[in-house]
Amino acid sequence: TVDGFGSLFLLDVDGTKPFDRDRAGINLGEGAGIVVIESRESAERRGASVLAVLSGWGTSCDAFHATAPESEGKGAELAMTKALHAAELQPEAISHINAHGTGTRDNDQVESRAIKRIFGSAIPPVLSTKGLFGHTLAASGAIDAVISIESLSRGGPPQSVGFREVDPEIGLAPVQESGSARQDHVLSNAFGFGGNNVSLILSHPDLLAAEKPVSVPLPEATQRGRLFVTGLGAVTHWGGTADALFEACSAEGAEPSPYDIGAPLTPGQTMAYHCAEAFGASEMIAPRRRRRLDRIQLMALVAAGGSCDADVLESVPGDRLCVAFGTGLGATAATAAFIEPLCENEEGLPSPQKFTNAVHNALASQVAIEHGARGLNSTMTHREVSFENALWHGAAELASGVADCAIVGAVDELTPYLLSAGKRWGWWGESSPKLLPLSDNLSGRQRALPGEGATAFCIMPEAHAESRLAELVCTATGRFFLTPEAHLDADREALWVEAILAEKGVSLDQIDLVLSGANGFAAVDDMYRAVVDALGARLGQSIRHGAYKHLCGEFQAASAFGMAVAVGLLTDRVSPSALLAPEGDCRVVVLYTLSESGTRAVTCIRRPEDGA
């Protein structure tokens, strides 16, 4: 991490000086921040002490550059404006601003420009905690939220360490002494690589009036109606389009192929569902841009590009277009390409491009840059349910009324490290047979074959969705239940799935197929079977059960592939038999995913005409 930021010339050896005339960069830090957020009703029910009210929040993306902020700070301004709008507050209501304030030349200047446009000549006190803790990267937003909450109870923010002299180009002096005046509302900013911006408004708990909570949804958020999948893009073993995927599902004998593990690890081959080198990136992405990106980013861009046609993108303003991607392992190849030369050259000549590409949110931010998406931008990393977390995030933005279109997807890549480890552990090899999930002939030593791919969906609310492939009824994630013997509690899982569906008006007798993440490993397949059997027991009849990993291989973003074939079922492009399920009509499909981390997800989609 130090070498990476050093390669970008962003480190100040003399210490971080946020907003100072002589600021020269960041100092890295480490730490953690945790806040517990719950509804007002829940807090009152258990008698919890309310420390603050999260009264507003706003997200945006510059859609400009992988590391540099947009020079006028329009993305930062949009995030702060959204937060004020959501909280129904005017700028003068803010008691102080906990700025992102990294101490770099560009970031501080850009943030100050955005603040000036919103607050004019009445800028409230501003501080940055980076001089106290350093830049704690992913933890900085959470730590600043904790500091903001403490400021509400203590009557003022801490001093902004490191500042000495006003920069004439900024004209802003951050807080130099801790205050003691009542604080009603604190605006806390967190900005990141890829132009990602988030602003929170945390309010004093005394303002939580009995008759009305502080947080009020946007006016247009009250009735967004149903959400629809309007487009689908995919990069798979069979090519760079959804059509290629659907054609492969209908073909006999879709098989994995040999893949060279290559240096620097044990050479050799293994059978894998790997994507061909020519998956459409050269046709879709300009050469000058393409040569700066790694393969996993190109896979995400091609899938995202296939999910939305030009007419749809032109009809949606950039600030109403959001992007959310999931990935289990992120840009592992770019990480290796950055670290390996450091080891060989004793930390000499680190590559700034490889470091930038190795950051997880480079995936979603590159999609945003490609399509001018200035709404929410997030990359979710949560093992096998990474896609479902991204899907939830995009759907929440649409339902809340702050976006009119969401590009949601997931991507993971094969790397020599992953393949070599699996081969060494005996999971797969050159002669590994193709395994069929849900087979009655599985042994305890079998494993699924490795795979990779990218899948993306265009999702829109009812008022904007002209072309409708499927309706997204719901998606939810959580921790799965265990028995006292530490086995999956299938009965409680079935109850959870049933409750999630019932909340959206879907009963068990409406389910035509449960599509699970069964992967040919007996212990995993048995858990999925148990849950589907428990659902059938609650219904009083069996429910059809299918799988998809025999078509794409095992990788942590594979559930996005599962949703793609589920859309194929609803549009009659894929037969249930291709998914190892009995033939029959499919109008409502439930996807159920388990993760080794102890989490699970359920998603329901149905034919658009069935939800009227």
VOGU-3710 file (C-alpha; in Angstrom, 3 decimals, decimal comma):
1> tvdgfgslfl> 0,000/0,000/0,000  2,812/2,405/0,874  4,644/1,624/-2,359  1,421/2,067/-4,333  0,691/5,536/-3,033  4,376/6,337/-3,348  4,211/5,427/-7,043  1,507/8,085/-7,432  3,664/10,691/-5,600  0,932/11,177/-3,011
11> ldvdgtkpfd> 2,926/10,721/0,216  4,083/13,677/2,344  7,202/12,739/4,300  6,733/15,797/6,544  3,228/14,890/7,682  -0,281/15,483/6,342  -1,330/19,152/6,245  -5,006/19,275/5,186  -5,963/22,511/3,353  -2,567/24,059/4,143
21> rdraginlge> -0,721/26,184/1,594  2,265/23,794/1,719  0,339/20,539/1,744  2,090/17,815/-0,240  0,153/14,590/0,203  -1,154/11,992/2,605  0,240/9,929/5,434  -1,180/6,430/5,583  -2,842/5,185/8,730  -4,748/2,191/9,949
31> gagivviesr> -7,717/1,658/12,212  -11,363/0,680/12,376  -14,661/2,405/12,962  -17,953/0,716/13,788  -21,427/2,215/14,109  -24,646/0,366/14,897  -27,569/1,620/12,816  -31,148/0,622/13,504  -34,643/1,917/12,967  -36,192/4,296/15,441
41> esaerrgasv> -38,785/1,670/16,334  -36,144/-0,936/17,094  -34,131/1,456/19,263  -37,194/2,456/21,261  -38,324/-1,152/21,659  -35,075/-2,240/23,289  -34,467/1,012/25,145  -31,254/1,820/23,297  -29,448/5,086/23,876  -29,606/7,043/20,611
51> lavlsgwgts> -26,255/8,732/19,977  -27,176/10,423/16,702  -29,624/10,315/13,832  -28,432/9,444/10,343  -30,715/12,029/8,806  -29,366/12,207/5,268  -26,895/10,649/2,884  -25,850/11,129/-0,710  -23,645/9,214/-3,116  -22,126/10,148/-6,455
61> cdafhatape> -19,301/9,384/-8,851  -17,122/11,836/-10,764  -17,014/9,380/-13,713  -13,825/11,183/-14,639  -10,558/9,411/-13,757  -9,278/6,355/-11,905  -7,449/8,405/-9,243  -7,731/12,156/-9,896  -10,847/14,106/-8,827  -12,849/16,115/-11,350
71> segkgaelam> -11,352/19,615/-11,173  -14,531/21,540/-10,306  -15,718/19,115/-7,619  -19,095/18,495/-9,248  -19,248/14,930/-7,911  -18,489/16,043/-4,356  -21,082/18,800/-4,688  -23,688/16,306/-5,902  -23,101/13,972/-2,942  -23,429/16,811/-0,417
81> tkalhaaelq> -26,507/18,215/-2,169  -28,187/14,800/-2,152  -27,495/14,447/1,570  -29,020/17,862/2,327  -32,024/17,044/0,160  -32,612/13,696/1,846  -32,408/15,323/5,290  -34,660/18,221/4,204  -32,062/20,707/5,414  -30,759/24,001/4,076
91> peaishinah> -26,971/24,495/4,061  -27,138/26,971/6,958  -28,417/24,167/9,236  -25,029/22,406/9,162  -23,010/23,049/12,344  -19,684/21,875/10,937  -18,185/19,831/8,105  -15,976/16,804/8,706  -14,182/17,075/5,367  -12,434/14,294/3,501
101> gtgtrdndqv> -9,383/16,587/3,627  -6,561/14,293/2,511  -3,841/16,950/2,330  -3,138/16,374/-1,377  -2,974/19,376/-3,693  -5,912/18,426/-5,889  -8,296/16,793/-3,436  -8,360/19,634/-0,913  -8,804/22,254/-3,598  -11,597/20,352/-5,316
111> esraikrifg> -13,440/19,672/-2,052  -13,188/23,329/-1,027  -14,626/24,434/-4,372  -17,614/22,161/-3,898  -18,130/23,423/-0,326  -18,024/27,054/-1,484  -20,648/26,491/-4,161  -23,039/24,956/-1,636  -22,430/27,216/1,371  -21,414/30,460/-0,332
121> saippvlstk> -19,995/32,998/2,097  -21,520/31,247/5,136  -19,199/28,235/5,318  -19,501/26,466/8,685  -16,375/25,319/10,553  -14,429/22,704/8,582  -12,033/20,071/9,899  -10,060/17,079/8,675  -9,056/14,163/10,899  -6,332/12,971/8,520
131> glfghtlaas> -3,707/14,884/10,514  -4,751/12,952/13,632  -5,059/9,408/12,265  -3,509/9,530/8,812  -5,507/8,331/5,823  -7,001/5,030/6,963  -8,353/4,376/3,452  -11,423/2,110/3,628  -11,805/2,807/7,356  -11,659/6,602/7,067
141> gaidavisie> -15,370/7,132/6,389  -16,372/5,003/9,375  -13,836/6,649/11,690  -15,022/10,097/10,599  -18,623/9,042/11,283  -17,617/8,077/14,837  -15,821/11,426/15,283  -18,896/13,262/13,971  -21,167/11,440/16,424  -18,795/12,264/19,284
151> slsrggppqs> -18,778/15,907/18,170  -22,553/16,068/18,567  -22,381/14,969/22,204  -19,221/16,924/23,116  -20,327/20,246/21,666  -17,848/20,660/18,858  -15,311/19,024/16,549  -11,664/18,266/17,358  -8,958/20,520/15,971  -7,625/19,973/12,481
161> vgfrevdpei> -4,013/18,921/13,037  -1,333/19,865/10,506  -2,726/23,152/9,210  -0,477/26,226/9,452  -1,207/28,735/6,701  -4,185/29,498/4,453  -3,778/28,606/0,790  -4,858/31,659/-1,251  -6,373/29,359/-3,853  -8,575/27,764/-1,186
171> glapvqesgs> -9,162/30,662/1,193  -10,280/28,349/3,978  -8,809/27,772/7,430  -9,911/24,538/9,140  -10,791/24,331/12,848  -7,771/25,039/15,079  -9,338/24,633/18,515  -11,941/22,236/19,835  -15,287/23,981/20,269  -17,937/23,876/22,978
181> arqdhvlsna> -21,071/25,077/21,154  -24,113/22,903/20,522  -23,907/20,960/17,273  -27,182/20,132/15,520  -26,103/18,630/12,188  -22,676/17,427/11,012  -21,859/16,870/7,344  -19,222/14,127/6,953  -17,526/13,524/3,588  -15,656/10,463/2,317
191> fgfggnnvsl> -14,234/10,383/-1,210  -12,194/7,686/-2,921  -10,395/6,358/-5,983  -12,492/6,189/-9,107  -14,257/9,422/-8,158  -16,481/7,759/-5,559  -18,129/10,261/-3,200  -20,315/9,815/-0,133  -21,711/12,460/2,218  -23,516/11,741/5,494
201> ilshpdllaa> -25,510/14,073/7,714  -25,508/13,030/11,365  -27,904/14,937/13,622  -28,262/15,487/17,361  -30,629/12,914/18,918  -32,693/15,716/20,522  -33,929/16,546/17,027  -35,639/13,170/16,739  -39,068/14,666/17,443  -41,850/12,362/18,554
211> ekpvsvplpe> -44,110/13,356/15,699  -41,629/12,966/12,830  -38,187/11,428/12,346  -35,523/13,675/10,855  -34,936/11,407/7,868  -37,500/11,956/5,121  -37,370/10,168/1,759  -37,089/12,156/-1,418  -40,478/13,245/-2,776  -40,271/10,989/-5,824
221> atqrgrlfvt> -39,235/7,982/-3,729  -42,669/7,207/-2,317  -43,989/5,149/-5,236  -41,335/3,901/-7,632  -43,309/0,782/-8,527  -41,775/-2,454/-9,736  -38,189/-2,989/-10,894  -37,341/-4,706/-14,173  -34,317/-6,248/-15,826  -34,210/-4,486/-19,194
231> glgavthwgg> -30,864/-5,708/-20,507  -28,230/-8,377/-19,998  -24,540/-8,595/-20,887  -22,117/-11,431/-20,246  -18,533/-12,545/-20,776  -18,348/-16,307/-20,414  -16,469/-19,399/-21,524  -18,378/-19,164/-24,813  -17,921/-15,524/-25,726  -18,716/-11,936/-24,887
241> tadalfeacs> -22,472/-11,801/-25,382  -25,591/-13,044/-23,646  -26,653/-14,705/-26,910  -23,494/-16,830/-26,862  -24,295/-17,862/-23,299  -27,861/-18,875/-24,154  -26,771/-20,776/-27,264  -24,222/-22,716/-25,206  -26,884/-23,624/-22,662  -28,933/-25,277/-25,389
251> aegaepspyd> -25,979/-27,131/-26,936  -25,003/-30,646/-25,980  -21,714/-31,235/-24,223  -20,691/-27,743/-23,108  -17,290/-28,682/-21,713  -14,407/-26,956/-19,890  -11,061/-26,757/-21,666  -7,364/-26,923/-20,704  -5,899/-23,777/-19,186  -2,167/-23,061/-18,750
261> igapltpgqt> -1,340/-22,160/-15,167  1,958/-20,563/-16,165  4,639/-18,785/-14,173  5,561/-17,906/-11,494  4,053/-20,967/-9,848  4,101/-24,656/-10,693  3,637/-24,903/-14,464  1,063/-27,186/-15,980  -2,535/-27,261/-17,063  -5,896/-27,714/-15,471
271> mayhcaeafg> -9,381/-28,014/-16,864  -11,286/-24,761/-16,387  -14,159/-22,662/-17,674  -11,980/-19,776/-18,801  -12,975/-16,884/-21,042  -11,316/-16,603/-24,412  -8,927/-13,715/-24,946  -11,185/-12,308/-27,686  -14,386/-11,592/-25,805  -15,301/-8,307/-27,484
281> asemiaprrr> -13,107/-5,763/-25,700  -11,236/-4,781/-28,871  -14,503/-3,982/-30,657  -16,141/-2,135/-27,764  -13,303/-0,194/-26,093  -10,904/2,236/-27,783  -7,276/0,999/-28,014  -5,842/3,929/-26,039  -8,170/3,211/-23,153  -7,961/-0,567/-23,506
291> rrldriqlma> -4,192/-0,793/-23,100  -4,371/0,903/-19,688  -6,799/-1,636/-18,245  -6,405/-5,170/-16,976  -8,375/-8,143/-18,219  -10,840/-8,218/-15,314  -11,725/-4,572/-15,907  -12,216/-5,235/-19,608  -14,485/-8,184/-18,775  -16,609/-5,935/-16,555
301> lvaaggscda> -16,763/-3,219/-19,211  -17,843/-5,607/-21,967  -20,551/-7,167/-19,775  -21,803/-3,739/-18,674  -21,762/-2,463/-22,250  -23,850/-5,407/-23,378  -26,441/-4,797/-20,679  -27,502/-1,301/-21,777  -28,061/-0,118/-25,321  -27,155/3,427/-26,361
311> dvlesvpgdr> -30,760/4,632/-26,481  -31,319/3,678/-22,829  -28,131/5,377/-21,673  -28,920/8,536/-23,638  -32,345/8,750/-22,031  -30,999/8,710/-18,458  -29,136/11,740/-17,038  -25,698/10,818/-15,723  -26,551/11,758/-12,153  -29,526/9,348/-12,288
321> lcvafgtglg> -27,409/6,404/-13,496  -25,705/4,241/-10,831  -23,270/1,315/-10,967  -22,827/-1,540/-8,481  -20,528/-4,517/-9,092  -19,649/-7,535/-6,989  -16,367/-9,429/-6,973  -15,123/-12,164/-4,694  -11,390/-11,715/-5,215  -11,069/-8,463/-7,152
331> ataataafie> -8,207/-7,698/-9,500  -5,860/-10,443/-8,327  -3,794/-10,441/-11,516  -3,204/-6,679/-11,285  -2,242/-7,064/-7,629  0,286/-9,749/-8,540  1,614/-7,665/-11,428  2,242/-4,824/-8,981  3,727/-6,861/-6,120  5,948/-9,315/-8,020
341> plceneeglp> 8,303/-6,635/-9,462  8,523/-5,027/-6,012  9,793/-8,312/-4,606  12,229/-8,815/-7,468  13,512/-5,217/-7,521  13,598/-4,600/-3,762  10,679/-2,181/-3,955  12,134/-0,305/-6,900  10,030/1,196/-9,692  6,492/0,372/-8,501
351> spqkftnavh> 3,900/0,648/-11,289  1,236/3,297/-10,619  -1,025/1,831/-13,314  -0,999/-1,652/-11,802  -1,574/-0,244/-8,328  -4,564/1,773/-9,532  -6,021/-1,223/-11,377  -5,587/-3,461/-8,315  -7,996/-1,398/-6,195  -11,328/-3,238/-5,951
361> nalasqvaie> -13,511/-0,264/-6,820  -11,598/0,182/-10,073  -14,140/-2,282/-11,481  -17,300/-0,237/-10,907  -15,580/3,110/-11,390  -14,282/2,127/-14,844  -17,847/1,225/-15,835  -18,972/4,638/-14,564  -16,241/6,417/-16,525  -17,212/4,504/-19,674
371> hgarglnstm> -20,898/5,431/-19,439  -20,825/8,764/-17,616  -22,631/7,300/-14,591  -22,490/9,947/-11,853  -24,825/8,302/-9,341  -23,931/5,713/-6,712  -20,768/3,768/-7,517  -19,872/0,730/-5,424  -17,904/-2,492/-5,625  -19,097/-5,107/-3,143
381> threvsfena> -16,723/-7,850/-1,974  -18,442/-10,528/0,075  -17,442/-13,980/-1,131  -20,145/-15,976/-2,942  -22,873/-13,401/-2,254  -20,922/-10,446/-3,675  -23,302/-10,175/-6,617  -26,416/-10,214/-4,472  -25,000/-7,436/-2,296  -24,367/-5,363/-5,427
391> lwhgaaelas> -27,849/-6,182/-6,717  -29,374/-5,055/-3,420  -27,362/-1,840/-3,508  -28,481/-0,947/-7,040  -32,103/-1,886/-6,348  -32,104/0,243/-3,170  -30,969/3,291/-5,148  -33,771/2,763/-7,653  -36,394/2,184/-4,968  -35,338/5,293/-3,038
401> gvadcaivga> -35,861/7,458/-6,102  -32,333/8,818/-6,501  -31,622/6,801/-9,667  -33,558/5,864/-12,795  -31,211/3,151/-14,051  -28,732/0,800/-12,381  -25,991/-1,211/-14,067  -25,497/-4,135/-11,686  -23,154/-7,060/-12,169  -20,299/-9,194/-10,904
411> vdeltpylls> -16,921/-10,362/-12,180  -14,061/-12,638/-11,136  -11,005/-13,855/-13,007  -8,829/-16,948/-13,094  -5,239/-16,380/-11,991  -2,138/-18,580/-11,734  -2,281/-18,255/-7,934  -5,819/-19,592/-7,679  -5,253/-22,386/-10,202  -1,926/-23,489/-8,776
421> agkrwgwwge> -3,270/-23,613/-5,223  -6,268/-25,688/-6,272  -4,115/-28,072/-8,263  -1,670/-28,490/-5,384  -4,544/-29,242/-3,001  -5,920/-31,838/-5,400  -9,087/-29,954/-6,279  -8,517/-30,125/-10,017  -5,946/-31,058/-12,620  -5,341/-31,874/-16,278
431> sspkllplsd> -7,581/-34,936/-16,196  -10,360/-33,588/-13,960  -13,737/-34,765/-15,256  -16,635/-32,425/-15,752  -18,785/-32,696/-12,623  -22,545/-32,446/-12,581  -24,055/-30,641/-9,580  -26,881/-32,427/-7,791  -25,701/-35,784/-9,148  -26,429/-38,915/-7,122
441> nlsgrqralp> -22,891/-40,203/-7,734  -20,859/-37,546/-5,943  -18,036/-38,546/-3,630  -16,735/-36,525/-0,729  -13,408/-35,846/-2,492  -14,844/-34,238/-5,617  -14,660/-30,504/-6,236  -16,099/-28,207/-8,852  -13,910/-27,033/-11,716  -12,653/-23,433/-11,599
451> gegatafcim> -14,264/-20,760/-13,722  -14,423/-17,046/-14,388  -16,699/-14,539/-16,046  -18,556/-11,257/-15,910  -22,293/-10,680/-16,014  -24,179/-7,388/-15,879  -27,829/-6,332/-15,871  -29,583/-3,094/-16,642  -32,334/-2,574/-14,066  -34,944/0,177/-14,251
461> peahaesrla> -38,137/1,153/-12,417  -41,511/0,662/-14,030  -41,849/4,198/-15,379  -38,591/3,949/-17,352  -38,509/0,262/-18,325  -39,669/-0,088/-21,919  -38,011/-3,420/-22,723  -38,690/-5,921/-19,914  -36,881/-9,250/-19,725  -37,802/-10,051/-16,121
471> elvctatgrf> -39,130/-8,437/-12,983  -36,803/-8,231/-9,992  -39,201/-9,085/-7,173  -36,690/-9,049/-4,310  -33,152/-9,743/-3,194  -31,930/-10,189/0,375  -28,813/-11,395/2,192  -27,986/-12,466/5,737  -26,244/-15,023/7,930  -27,492/-18,583/7,513
481> fltpeahlda> -28,809/-20,551/10,464  -26,914/-23,420/12,064  -28,108/-26,296/14,222  -26,519/-26,902/17,661  -24,233/-29,404/15,892  -23,020/-26,598/13,566  -24,843/-27,954/10,500  -26,969/-25,824/8,199  -30,457/-25,545/9,712  -32,474/-26,239/6,566
491> drealwveai> -35,857/-25,770/8,233  -35,004/-22,303/9,525  -33,486/-21,416/6,162  -36,717/-22,427/4,451  -38,684/-20,254/6,877  -36,408/-17,309/6,067  -36,800/-17,756/2,312  -40,559/-18,098/2,663  -40,765/-14,913/4,771  -38,687/-12,880/2,287
501> laekgvsldq> -40,910/-13,985/-0,598  -44,150/-13,508/1,344  -43,204/-9,913/2,082  -43,305/-9,327/-1,686  -46,517/-11,284/-2,215  -44,935/-14,480/-3,581  -46,128/-17,765/-2,072  -44,269/-21,085/-2,173  -46,820/-22,595/-4,566  -45,885/-19,942/-7,154
511> idlvlsgang> -42,240/-21,022/-7,321  -41,510/-22,916/-10,528  -37,809/-23,503/-9,914  -35,170/-22,924/-7,235  -31,799/-22,327/-8,879  -28,965/-22,956/-6,427  -25,204/-22,582/-6,331  -24,642/-26,368/-6,149  -21,154/-27,037/-7,488  -20,612/-30,805/-7,562
521> faavddmyra> -19,001/-30,963/-4,125  -21,144/-33,331/-2,094  -21,122/-31,348/1,159  -22,229/-28,171/-0,612  -24,844/-29,864/-2,794  -26,351/-31,610/0,222  -26,949/-28,266/1,954  -28,773/-26,885/-1,062  -30,821/-30,058/-1,416  -31,817/-29,913/2,240
531> vvdalgarlg> -33,117/-26,341/1,967  -35,090/-27,002/-1,213  -36,526/-30,184/0,339  -37,508/-28,160/3,442  -39,293/-25,631/1,224  -41,124/-28,494/-0,462  -42,100/-29,949/2,907  -43,613/-26,607/3,908  -45,534/-26,505/0,642  -46,585/-30,137/0,820
541> qsirhgaykh> -45,108/-31,045/-2,557  -41,682/-31,089/-4,154  -40,195/-27,976/-5,762  -38,027/-28,269/-8,853  -34,338/-27,709/-8,150  -31,717/-26,729/-10,725  -28,060/-25,640/-10,869  -25,767/-23,708/-13,208  -22,118/-24,127/-12,212  -21,614/-27,041/-14,616
551> lcgefqaasa> -21,978/-24,320/-17,289  -19,671/-21,656/-15,849  -17,443/-23,330/-13,263  -16,885/-22,370/-9,640  -15,983/-18,760/-8,880  -17,238/-16,364/-6,266  -19,181/-14,116/-8,654  -20,920/-17,077/-10,296  -24,361/-16,281/-8,855  -24,554/-13,421/-11,372
561> fgmavavgll> -24,216/-16,066/-14,088  -27,019/-17,918/-12,287  -29,291/-14,899/-12,571  -28,441/-14,610/-16,259  -29,594/-18,166/-16,991  -32,657/-17,530/-14,819  -33,519/-14,625/-17,137  -32,969/-17,071/-19,994  -35,530/-19,420/-18,433  -38,137/-16,658/-18,172
571> tdrvspsall> -37,564/-15,561/-21,777  -37,574/-19,153/-23,112  -33,924/-18,912/-24,191  -32,809/-21,625/-21,758  -34,416/-24,980/-21,044  -34,762/-26,262/-17,452  -33,055/-29,475/-18,545  -29,897/-27,479/-19,338  -29,903/-26,543/-15,651  -30,347/-30,179/-14,543
581> apegdcrvvv> -34,006/-29,614/-13,646  -37,170/-31,369/-14,895  -38,838/-29,742/-17,849  -41,824/-27,478/-17,291  -42,947/-23,876/-17,494  -40,849/-21,315/-15,595  -42,576/-18,087/-14,652  -41,156/-17,512/-11,153  -37,540/-18,449/-10,368  -35,867/-18,208/-6,966
591> lytlsesgtr> -32,064/-18,089/-6,733  -30,523/-19,290/-3,484  -26,805/-18,874/-2,720  -24,697/-20,001/0,222  -21,243/-18,673/1,028  -18,418/-20,367/2,898  -18,235/-17,201/4,986  -21,569/-18,119/6,589  -23,792/-15,812/4,560  -26,643/-16,550/2,197
601> avtcirrped> -28,787/-14,749/-0,325  -32,163/-15,198/-1,945  -33,333/-13,443/-5,103  -36,662/-13,815/-6,885  -37,376/-12,880/-10,496  -40,491/-13,541/-12,557  -41,974/-12,951/-15,968  -42,918/-9,272/-16,271  -46,563/-9,913/-17,078  -47,051/-12,059/-13,960
611> ga> -46,666/-9,230/-11,463  -49,476/-6,958/-12,577
//
